[in-house]
Amino acid sequence: MLRTEVSCQNPDGECLELLSNLSLTLDRLAGIFLVLSAVTLLVALLPTLMGYWPIFVIAIVHLAIVGWCFRLAWRGFWRRQHVCVTDDEVTLIDCSARGTREQHWPTGWVRVEVDRRGREPRLLLRLHGERVELGDFAPVEERLEAAQWLERTLAPRSAWNGNTTTHDVHKTNE
């Protein structure tokens, strides 16, 4: 999901947020897991009352494993990138389950690049020799929309003297 935030922390800044497209929120996933747990424990209850208690223990172990897998799957795909553009600097904040990484670049020298090599276009922000990929977890349409937004936002602040900020890199046969 792509969000442009009107209320940026900086009054003169503009912000863009790229969010991973998760079909379930954490609350819904927890609800599904609770329903699954209730059904599993109800099914295991009758044999347990008949004296086959190991079935109930196996059901609880099974639910613990399924819950752990749900947690790993949801956390593994959760990601958010926040880009804030001001007159002085571009702030990139990349949040995922592995942690948060923050970078600050001078706005005038940041360029937007859409790399069209490969199966899907990649959105890159460049500063001299450094490159950061944005939205690798997002659908192609959202990446291209983010590239257009970044171009519009960086154009009046760019020090590239009227050069276009987008560089489409095409696959060449060399």
Accessible surface in RSA format (square Angstrom, percent):
REM  Atomic radii and reference values for relative SASA: ProtOr
REM  Chains: A
REM  Algorithm: Lee & Richards
REM  Probe-radius: 1.40
REM  Slices: 20
REM RES _ NUM      All-atoms   Total-Side   Main-Chain    Non-polar    All polar
REM                ABS   REL    ABS   REL    ABS   REL    ABS   REL    ABS   REL
RES MET A   1    99.00  51.3  97.08  64.3   1.92   4.6  67.76  57.6  31.25  41.4
RES LEU A   2    32.94  18.3   8.91   6.4  24.03  60.4   8.91   6.3  24.03  64.7
RES ARG A   3   110.25  46.3 107.04  54.6   3.21   7.6  45.50  62.2  64.75  39.2
RES THR A   4    75.17  53.5  54.63  55.4  20.54  49.0  23.99  32.2  51.18  77.4
RES GLU A   5    52.39  30.1  39.92  30.2  12.47  29.7  20.81  40.3  31.58  25.8
RES VAL A   6   154.78 101.8 123.57 111.9  31.21  75.2 131.07 113.9  23.71  64.3
RES SER A   7    98.63  83.3  78.43 104.7  20.19  46.5  54.98 117.1  43.65  61.1
RES CYS A   8    21.72  16.4   1.30   1.4  20.42  48.0   2.72   6.9  19.01  20.5
RES GLN A   9   185.12 103.5 147.89 108.1  37.23  88.6  62.20 132.4 122.92  93.2
RES ASN A  10    67.22  46.4  65.26  63.1   1.96   4.7   2.24   5.4  64.98  62.8
RES PRO A  11   135.83  99.0  94.47  86.1  41.36 150.3 106.45  87.9  29.38 182.6
RES ASP A  12    75.42  52.8  59.64  59.4  15.78  37.3  44.32 104.3  31.11  31.0
RES GLY A  13    11.65  14.4   0.00   N/A  11.65  14.4   0.00   0.0  11.65  26.1
RES GLU A  14    73.51  42.2  71.29  53.9   2.22   5.3  27.48  53.2  46.03  37.6
RES CYS A  15     1.99   1.5   1.01   1.1   0.98   2.3   0.00   0.0   1.99   2.1
RES LEU A  16     0.26   0.1   0.17   0.1   0.10   0.2   0.17   0.1   0.10   0.3
RES GLU A  17    10.23   5.9  10.23   7.7   0.00   0.0   0.00   0.0  10.23   8.4
RES LEU A  18     0.29   0.2   0.25   0.2   0.04   0.1   0.25   0.2   0.04   0.1
RES LEU A  19    25.66  14.3  25.66  18.4   0.00   0.0  25.66  18.0   0.00   0.0
RES SER A  20    16.63  14.1   6.03   8.0  10.60  24.4   4.35   9.3  12.28  17.2
RES ASN A  21    78.28  54.0  46.66  45.1  31.62  76.1  35.92  86.4  42.36  40.9
RES LEU A  22    57.47  32.0  29.90  21.4  27.57  69.3  31.49  22.1  25.97  69.9
RES SER A  23   107.99  91.3  75.02 100.1  32.97  75.9  57.43 122.3  50.56  70.8
RES LEU A  24    57.29  31.9  55.36  39.6   1.93   4.8  55.44  38.9   1.84   5.0
RES THR A  25    74.97  53.3  70.25  71.2   4.72  11.2  71.26  95.7   3.70   5.6
RES LEU A  26   101.71  56.6  98.87  70.7   2.84   7.1  98.87  69.4   2.84   7.6
RES ASP A  27   121.73  85.3 109.71 109.2  12.02  28.4  32.61  76.7  89.12  88.9
RES ARG A  28   152.40  64.0 144.71  73.8   7.68  18.3  41.36  56.5 111.04  67.3
RES LEU A  29    20.82  11.6  20.82  14.9   0.00   0.0  20.82  14.6   0.00   0.0
RES ALA A  30    50.92  46.8  43.58  67.3   7.34  16.7  50.50  71.1   0.42   1.1
RES GLY A  31    30.54  37.7   0.00   N/A  30.54  37.7  29.68  81.5   0.86   1.9
RES ILE A  32    83.40  47.5  80.09  59.7   3.32   8.0  82.18  59.2   1.23   3.3
RES PHE A  33    52.02  26.0  52.02  32.2   0.00   0.0  52.02  31.5   0.00   0.0
RES LEU A  34   119.70  66.7 116.17  83.1   3.54   8.9 116.51  81.8   3.20   8.6
RES VAL A  35   100.94  66.4  97.95  88.7   2.99   7.2 100.84  87.6   0.10   0.3
RES LEU A  36    65.66  36.6  62.75  44.9   2.91   7.3  65.44  46.0   0.22   0.6
RES SER A  37    15.24  12.9  15.24  20.3   0.00   0.0  13.63  29.0   1.61   2.2
RES ALA A  38    50.33  46.3  42.89  66.2   7.44  16.9  49.82  70.2   0.51   1.3
RES VAL A  39    82.29  54.2  81.61  73.9   0.68   1.6  82.29  71.5   0.00   0.0
RES THR A  40    30.68  21.8  25.46  25.8   5.22  12.4  21.05  28.3   9.62  14.5
RES LEU A  41    57.28  31.9  55.81  39.9   1.47   3.7  56.23  39.5   1.06   2.8
RES LEU A  42   122.21  68.1 110.47  79.0  11.74  29.5 111.10  78.0  11.11  29.9
RES VAL A  43   107.64  70.8  96.00  86.9  11.64  28.0 103.19  89.7   4.45  12.1
RES ALA A  44     4.40   4.0   3.26   5.0   1.14   2.6   4.40   6.2   0.00   0.0
RES LEU A  45    73.29  40.8  73.29  52.4   0.00   0.0  73.29  51.5   0.00   0.0
RES LEU A  46   119.47  66.5 117.46  84.0   2.01   5.1 118.70  83.4   0.77   2.1
RES PRO A  47    32.44  23.6  32.06  29.2   0.38   1.4  32.44  26.8   0.00   0.0
RES THR A  48    35.32  25.1  26.15  26.5   9.17  21.9  26.15  35.1   9.17  13.9
RES LEU A  49   134.00  74.6 100.44  71.9  33.56  84.4 103.47  72.7  30.53  82.2
RES MET A  50   127.21  65.9  91.89  60.8  35.32  84.1  86.72  73.7  40.49  53.6
RES GLY A  51    50.67  62.5   0.00   N/A  50.67  62.5  33.32  91.4  17.35  38.9
RES TYR A  52   127.77  59.7 126.87  72.2   0.90   2.3  80.09  60.2  47.69  58.8
RES TRP A  53   165.31  66.3 164.95  79.8   0.35   0.8 137.28  73.2  28.02  45.5
RES PRO A  54    60.68  44.2  60.03  54.7   0.65   2.4  60.61  50.0   0.07   0.4
RES ILE A  55    72.84  41.5  72.02  53.7   0.82   2.0  72.75  52.4   0.09   0.3
RES PHE A  56    57.56  28.8  57.56  35.7   0.00   0.0  57.56  34.9   0.00   0.0
RES VAL A  57    75.50  49.7  74.80  67.7   0.70   1.7  75.44  65.5   0.06   0.2
RES ILE A  58   115.86  65.9 114.73  85.5   1.13   2.7 115.55  83.2   0.31   0.8
RES ALA A  59     9.63   8.9   5.07   7.8   4.56  10.4   9.48  13.3   0.15   0.4
RES ILE A  60    87.95  50.0  86.71  64.6   1.24   3.0  87.10  62.7   0.84   2.3
RES VAL A  61    80.37  52.9  78.55  71.1   1.82   4.4  80.37  69.8   0.00   0.0
RES HIS A  62    92.81  50.7  89.87  62.5   2.95   7.5  66.47  68.5  26.34  30.6
RES LEU A  63    13.39   7.5  13.28   9.5   0.11   0.3  13.39   9.4   0.00   0.0
RES ALA A  64    66.03  60.7  47.47  73.3  18.56  42.2  59.33  83.5   6.70  17.8
RES ILE A  65   104.57  59.5 101.85  75.9   2.72   6.5 104.52  75.3   0.05   0.1
RES VAL A  66    30.16  19.8  29.37  26.6   0.79   1.9  30.16  26.2   0.00   0.0
RES GLY A  67    17.94  22.1   0.00   N/A  17.94  22.1  12.31  33.8   5.63  12.6
RES TRP A  68   142.80  57.3 138.55  67.1   4.25  10.0 125.79  67.1  17.00  27.6
RES CYS A  69    68.11  51.5  63.02  70.3   5.09  12.0  23.82  60.4  44.29  47.8
RES PHE A  70    62.84  31.4  61.56  38.1   1.28   3.3  62.34  37.8   0.50   1.4
RES ARG A  71   107.67  45.2 101.12  51.5   6.55  15.6  42.72  58.4  64.95  39.4
RES LEU A  72    92.74  51.6  85.12  60.9   7.62  19.1  85.43  60.0   7.31  19.7
RES ALA A  73    56.10  51.6  45.77  70.6  10.33  23.5  54.41  76.6   1.69   4.5
RES TRP A  74    50.17  20.1  45.20  21.9   4.97  11.7  49.83  26.6   0.34   0.6
RES ARG A  75    98.14  41.2  97.05  49.5   1.09   2.6  21.98  30.0  76.17  46.2
RES GLY A  76    57.29  70.6   0.00   N/A  57.29  70.6  30.60  84.0  26.69  59.8
RES PHE A  77   144.69  72.4 137.41  85.1   7.28  18.9 141.35  85.7   3.34   9.6
RES TRP A  78    80.63  32.4  78.46  38.0   2.18   5.1  54.77  29.2  25.87  42.0
RES ARG A  79    57.23  24.0  56.30  28.7   0.93   2.2  17.28  23.6  39.95  24.2
RES ARG A  80    80.60  33.8  80.43  41.0   0.17   0.4   2.44   3.3  78.16  47.4
RES GLN A  81     4.09   2.3   3.85   2.8   0.24   0.6   2.18   4.6   1.91   1.4
RES HIS A  82    31.61  17.3  31.15  21.7   0.46   1.2  19.91  20.5  11.70  13.6
RES VAL A  83     0.55   0.4   0.55   0.5   0.00   0.0   0.55   0.5   0.00   0.0
RES CYS A  84    14.61  11.1  14.37  16.0   0.25   0.6   5.69  14.4   8.92   9.6
RES VAL A  85     0.04   0.0   0.04   0.0   0.00   0.0   0.04   0.0   0.00   0.0
RES THR A  86     9.70   6.9   9.70   9.8   0.00   0.0   6.43   8.6   3.28   5.0
RES ASP A  87    87.97  61.6  69.78  69.5  18.18  43.0  24.97  58.8  63.00  62.8
RES ASP A  88   120.14  84.2 104.43 103.9  15.71  37.1  31.61  74.4  88.52  88.3
RES GLU A  89    65.56  37.6  65.40  49.5   0.16   0.4  16.21  31.4  49.35  40.3
RES VAL A  90     0.30   0.2   0.23   0.2   0.07   0.2   0.23   0.2   0.07   0.2
RES THR A  91    18.31  13.0  18.31  18.6   0.00   0.0   9.09  12.2   9.22  13.9
RES LEU A  92     9.22   5.1   8.16   5.8   1.06   2.7   8.23   5.8   0.99   2.7
RES ILE A  93    45.02  25.6  43.54  32.4   1.47   3.6  43.93  31.6   1.09   3.0
RES ASP A  94    30.11  21.1  28.02  27.9   2.08   4.9  12.24  28.8  17.87  17.8
RES CYS A  95    13.52  10.2  13.52  15.1   0.00   0.0   3.74   9.5   9.78  10.5
RES SER A  96    24.81  21.0  15.93  21.3   8.88  20.5   7.70  16.4  17.10  24.0
RES ALA A  97    41.12  37.8  15.63  24.1  25.48  58.0  22.82  32.1  18.30  48.5
RES ARG A  98   226.78  95.2 185.58  94.6  41.20  98.1  81.02 110.7 145.76  88.3
RES GLY A  99    39.13  48.3   0.00   N/A  39.13  48.3  34.92  95.8   4.21   9.4
RES THR A 100    93.20  66.3  56.56  57.3  36.64  87.3  35.01  47.0  58.19  88.0
RES ARG A 101   133.49  56.0 128.59  65.6   4.89  11.6  65.31  89.3  68.18  41.3
RES GLU A 102    93.99  54.0  66.22  50.1  27.77  66.1  18.37  35.5  75.62  61.7
RES GLN A 103    39.75  22.2  35.35  25.8   4.40  10.5  17.37  37.0  22.38  17.0
RES HIS A 104    97.10  53.1  70.99  49.3  26.11  66.8  57.52  59.3  39.58  46.1
RES TRP A 105    11.48   4.6  10.30   5.0   1.18   2.8   6.98   3.7   4.50   7.3
RES PRO A 106    64.73  47.2  61.83  56.4   2.90  10.5  63.87  52.7   0.86   5.3
RES THR A 107     0.80   0.6   0.04   0.0   0.76   1.8   0.04   0.1   0.76   1.2
RES GLY A 108    15.67  19.3   0.00   N/A  15.67  19.3  10.24  28.1   5.44  12.2
RES TRP A 109   112.08  45.0 110.69  53.6   1.39   3.3  83.27  44.4  28.81  46.7
RES VAL A 110     0.28   0.2   0.00   0.0   0.28   0.7   0.00   0.0   0.28   0.8
RES ARG A 111    27.85  11.7  27.85  14.2   0.00   0.0   4.64   6.3  23.21  14.1
RES VAL A 112     0.04   0.0   0.00   0.0   0.04   0.1   0.00   0.0   0.04   0.1
RES GLU A 113     4.94   2.8   4.94   3.7   0.00   0.0   1.03   2.0   3.91   3.2
RES VAL A 114     5.34   3.5   5.34   4.8   0.00   0.0   5.34   4.6   0.00   0.0
RES ASP A 115     2.52   1.8   2.52   2.5   0.00   0.0   0.00   0.0   2.52   2.5
RES ARG A 116    96.61  40.6  79.25  40.4  17.35  41.3  26.28  35.9  70.32  42.6
RES ARG A 117   107.18  45.0 101.81  51.9   5.37  12.8  33.10  45.2  74.08  44.9
RES GLY A 118    59.72  73.6   0.00   N/A  59.72  73.6  37.67 103.4  22.05  49.4
RES ARG A 119   231.93  97.4 191.55  97.6  40.37  96.1  87.41 119.5 144.52  87.6
RES GLU A 120    82.19  47.2  75.20  56.9   6.99  16.7  21.80  42.2  60.39  49.3
RES PRO A 121    20.14  14.7  19.80  18.1   0.34   1.2  19.97  16.5   0.18   1.1
RES ARG A 122    81.29  34.1  80.82  41.2   0.47   1.1  30.00  41.0  51.29  31.1
RES LEU A 123     1.80   1.0   1.25   0.9   0.55   1.4   1.33   0.9   0.48   1.3
RES LEU A 124     2.32   1.3   2.32   1.7   0.00   0.0   2.32   1.6   0.00   0.0
RES LEU A 125     0.12   0.1   0.12   0.1   0.00   0.0   0.12   0.1   0.00   0.0
RES ARG A 126    74.72  31.4  74.32  37.9   0.40   0.9   5.34   7.3  69.38  42.0
RES LEU A 127    14.30   8.0  13.15   9.4   1.15   2.9  13.51   9.5   0.79   2.1
RES HIS A 128   141.55  77.4 109.18  75.9  32.37  82.8  86.52  89.2  55.04  64.0
RES GLY A 129    77.24  95.2   0.00   N/A  77.24  95.2  42.56 116.8  34.67  77.7
RES GLU A 130    91.13  52.3  86.33  65.3   4.80  11.4  41.04  79.4  50.10  40.9
RES ARG A 131   116.12  48.8  85.00  43.3  31.13  74.1  28.87  39.5  87.25  52.9
RES VAL A 132    16.32  10.7  13.08  11.8   3.24   7.8  16.32  14.2   0.00   0.0
RES GLU A 133    49.63  28.5  38.19  28.9  11.44  27.2  13.96  27.0  35.66  29.1
RES LEU A 134     2.76   1.5   2.76   2.0   0.00   0.0   2.76   1.9   0.00   0.0
RES GLY A 135     0.00   0.0   0.00   N/A   0.00   0.0   0.00   0.0   0.00   0.0
RES ASP A 136    70.64  49.5  46.52  46.3  24.11  57.0  14.12  33.2  56.52  56.4
RES PHE A 137    52.26  26.1  19.92  12.3  32.34  84.2  31.68  19.2  20.58  58.9
RES ALA A 138     3.81   3.5   0.00   0.0   3.81   8.7   0.91   1.3   2.90   7.7
RES PRO A 139    52.02  37.9  40.11  36.6  11.91  43.3  51.44  42.5   0.58   3.6
RES VAL A 140    34.42  22.6  32.67  29.6   1.75   4.2  32.67  28.4   1.75   4.8
RES GLU A 141   128.06  73.5 121.53  91.9   6.53  15.6  68.69 132.9  59.38  48.5
RES GLU A 142    34.81  20.0  34.71  26.3   0.11   0.3  13.68  26.5  21.14  17.3
RES ARG A 143    15.11   6.3  14.95   7.6   0.15   0.4   1.81   2.5  13.29   8.1
RES LEU A 144    54.59  30.4  53.87  38.5   0.72   1.8  53.96  37.9   0.63   1.7
RES GLU A 145    98.47  56.5  95.36  72.1   3.11   7.4  31.00  60.0  67.46  55.1
RES ALA A 146     0.00   0.0   0.00   0.0   0.00   0.0   0.00   0.0   0.00   0.0
RES ALA A 147     3.84   3.5   3.84   5.9   0.00   0.0   3.84   5.4   0.00   0.0
RES GLN A 148   103.61  57.9 102.08  74.6   1.52   3.6  23.67  50.4  79.93  60.6
RES TRP A 149    25.74  10.3  25.74  12.5   0.00   0.0  13.70   7.3  12.03  19.5
RES LEU A 150     0.17   0.1   0.17   0.1   0.00   0.0   0.17   0.1   0.00   0.0
RES GLU A 151    41.33  23.7  40.74  30.8   0.59   1.4   9.82  19.0  31.51  25.7
RES ARG A 152   155.78  65.4 139.00  70.9  16.79  40.0  77.15 105.4  78.63  47.7
RES THR A 153     6.11   4.3   2.25   2.3   3.86   9.2   3.86   5.2   2.25   3.4
RES LEU A 154     0.87   0.5   0.86   0.6   0.01   0.0   0.86   0.6   0.01   0.0
RES ALA A 155    58.78  54.0  41.61  64.2  17.17  39.1  43.49  61.2  15.29  40.5
RES PRO A 156   110.84  80.8  67.55  61.6  43.29 157.3  80.14  66.2  30.70 190.8
RES ARG A 157    47.88  20.1  28.18  14.4  19.70  46.9  18.14  24.8  29.73  18.0
RES SER A 158    31.01  26.2   6.84   9.1  24.18  55.7   7.02  14.9  23.99  33.6
RES ALA A 159    39.75  36.6  24.53  37.9  15.22  34.6  32.69  46.0   7.07  18.7
RES TRP A 160    67.57  27.1  64.05  31.0   3.53   8.3  66.37  35.4   1.21   2.0
RES ASN A 161   143.55  99.0 109.44 105.8  34.11  82.1  40.27  96.9 103.28  99.8
RES GLY A 162    83.95 103.5   0.00   N/A  83.95 103.5  42.63 117.0  41.32  92.5
RES ASN A 163    90.80  62.6  76.25  73.7  14.54  35.0  13.34  32.1  77.46  74.9
RES THR A 164   101.08  71.9  90.62  91.9  10.46  24.9  80.32 107.9  20.76  31.4
RES THR A 165    12.08   8.6   8.73   8.9   3.35   8.0   3.95   5.3   8.13  12.3
RES THR A 166    36.55  26.0  26.11  26.5  10.44  24.9  25.53  34.3  11.01  16.7
RES HIS A 167    66.71  36.5  63.14  43.9   3.57   9.1  45.89  47.3  20.82  24.2
RES ASP A 168    63.45  44.4  39.65  39.5  23.80  56.3   6.89  16.2  56.56  56.4
RES VAL A 169    42.49  28.0  38.73  35.1   3.75   9.0  42.49  36.9   0.00   0.0
RES HIS A 170   108.98  59.6  99.56  69.2   9.42  24.1  69.33  71.5  39.65  46.1
RES LYS A 171   158.21  77.2 132.62  81.4  25.59  60.9  79.65  71.7  78.56  83.7
RES THR A 172    90.67  64.5  67.60  68.5  23.08  55.0  56.26  75.6  34.42  52.0
RES ASN A 173   156.32 107.8 117.88 113.9  38.44  92.6  38.30  92.2 118.02 114.1
RES GLU A 174   197.61 113.5 116.12  87.9  81.49 194.0  82.76 160.1 114.85  93.8
END  Absolute sums over single chains surface
CHAIN  1 A    11187.2       9258.9       1928.3       6782.0       4405.2
END  Absolute sums over all chains
TOTAL         11187.2       9258.9       1928.3       6782.0       4405.2
